[in-house]
């Protein structure tokens, strides 16, 4: 699998024009959801030729369905898309996941460009070649590995994001920094999220995405080192699932932020990860993200949710842990008792 072409720019429209000219498709399609059609498309509309066809889907992960996928295929088919056509996915992770899968399958594969319009989409879903839709109530149950021909990343799209959305994406950047280097990690802790310097954020984002790009290039199908990118996600997904059961869903990045703290606590027990770094991260997370409230009555439910994680193997809950910043250790297993101790310590750190 070839590395994706990544373009980081303050001028997304100009970059898109150059890529369309380079690819020279016979037909051009742009996939938006209802939010990005209103807020993001105007930033690049003048760069698109008059013959461009627009495909709209409903916003939100609940619409990442086979029905929405069939609608995209139907629009491509009705308007004469061929194997030489190009699909531009303009949106967050939901749009790039669904649009990428639609492109990967249509006529056995047409070219596509991802233009993520959320920080989480830019740092996570748009890069790495994972595509898919939800099925039978399970997230990304049907999908394929197929990287975009180009990913165009610009912080210009983020100006209209709610602060909560910025924080959600920033948690994935913190994860990348923790598996990369102490310098990257310190730079993120020092950045002022309350009044973002968008040019500086673009540079930090470029460093962060390149961490993922390097790892994916080594392991495109997630059989080895790519599992390092799961740091914070085993516990984080359990928190996320519990929040849905409670009827009060939390953003994905928030769940990852709290999951990072729990998994670093496990890293301290099993790999002697420094406790002072855990305390510092917990204080940063608590200040920016608050706390996900759990009691000891939730432990069994959270453990049961973790046993269903699709990264598990041979009946073991599979963790990525850290020996030190920049030194991830994949395929780690933790005893149930130690996981519960980590929940106890998490509650202490977060004053629960």
Steps between C-alpha positions, in 0.01 A plus 500: 500500500661828391519785751223752462587837354449753780463874439498740796393846391338829597348512148291183460322621187824556310633160607179333386519669158856372450404146596197497268722621215761234580248214513296632202179304567227457241237587765536674837276431800505668842349321801383723788277457800239761589743685730801509268283600204411819690822572693790348306406487132504883466875495583579295189196549272676749271774244433255245359407485130137580402443137397557373858222275634414525872381210713344576838453269799363568847753605766590284799642153560151349524470563125817304414280220368453268205207719394720810479766297321245379243389861449859601413536209257164584345604864444833394349327256269219735394746774405733282296794439733765275348823347628670824393274716718602670825311530829593778745391422859448832680415441864590343830581136564150383416523647147855382430423149636182460295626682191824305500313170519260611224795588276691181587211282381340696212606333173761319713659827600508863391740767618410721794633797695431555871459856629438463875303788650547405866821468700404145599439410136834650395709324761311171502244384243619674180852353514599134513277332247221370724153542348162364603142530614312394811291182484269318744574761765876441476739780411697459175393135475510500118799662331826471311859618514530754216703822537388823336707612201554832681409644839479881512519629858429862591422661834283753312215251528530492878414865570129420530546187714359500853779497761391149602574377145849651511570330831375168365754506217775630727480186715605291199792740448604448864490123438726535194744714699513247784599221261742729311726721714526716814555813286175447306314438825631816671414712194137388521473564874634854443256588218218741592178324402284783634628745235647282224779625277372323186831509313680350800226239535547405133870435565423294813236311305748424224742350753217301657362360176850405386537283813194305388618499137837348595339226706234418238769480228675229707179308574210591267272211607547530879682173564781646712634845588185680378340372819704772676233742372250327730654658811215631715236335285434171680376676813387802297263294284355342816435846647343605170274191489396549864408861428274382215334246729436779748339709225756780542759441223845652543719614208750240377805714579384562857468124551853455361636772732361324809604163358859624462521570873370153591732324257802698620412385852515143369828592326641608837408167659624275221778706336597757768382800298586808714223590744579875494418509127166332570418758767588784261287358219207435735510862618507624137212270399293593807552871430394478135266199481356466850440144618295201389314399813522132595451313826610151602156382390603575138819294504347166396306666216811680375700176516229314308500774235877470466472125437307581179770727356583384146875533571487213753665165424468152649265611775737768634425872519772655285665823613768724359700630797796737535839428651589869458385782272599387152522132598165322447471127572224318309302182582503547876252320725381621839338307783143591585610598852763739365249658262272562797792650697562733204133608519545570874809713432324679212218594739754629754679712237170640369351561847208260443 
